[in-house]
Amino acid sequence: MNYFIGQNLGDRLTGIEKAQLNRLKLFESKKLKAKCVYTEYSGRLHEHTTRFGATDNCFTMYDFFR
């Protein structure tokens, strides 16, 4: 499993977030497991991941330890 660590996924993408999501799609196309992990809590993460096409592949540390 490959994890791409970031700070947050907001409603607009920064260059780093765009690169993470592109890397996630690249790994998926090669049948490699990958997830994006964000260190800040976001109550709207599911909404944003759906919007950017990464549903079920992104989570926050808060979600993991909860």
N, C-alpha and C positions, 0 to 999 in steps of 0.2 A: 504494500500500500504506500502510495506517495501522498504526502501532505504539503500543501502550499499555504504558508502562514502569512496572514495579513492583519491589518489593524481593524478594518471595518469595511462593510460593503454598503454604500449609501445609494441614494436614488440616482446619482450621476457617477459615472465611472472615472477614476483617475487613471493615469497610465499604468500604475502598478496593478490596480484591480483588473484592468483590461488584459494585461499580460497574464495574470493568474487565470482568468476565465479562458483565454486562448490556449494556455498550457493545459488546462483541464480538458478542453475539447480535443486537443492533440493526443493526449494520453488515452482518452476514451476511444478515439478512432483507431488506435493501435492495440486496443483491448487490454490496456493496463489500468489497474485500479488507482484512482486518485480522488482526493477530497480537498476542498478549500476550508481552512480553519481561520477564524477571526478571533482576535483577542478581546475586542470590546463587545459588550452586550448590545444587541439591536433587536428591538421588539418587532421590527418590520423586515427582518432578514428573509423570511419566507416569501414575502411580497416581492422583494428585490431580486431574489434568486429566480423566481418564476419569470419575472420581467426580462432577465438576462439569459434565460434558458439553462440554468444550472440547478434546477430543483433536485433535491435529495442528494446533492453533492457538496453542499456547503453547510457549515454549522459554526457556532461560536463556542468558546471554552465554557461559557455559562451553560449552554445546552448540554455539553458533554458531562460536566460535573453535577448537574442538577439531578 
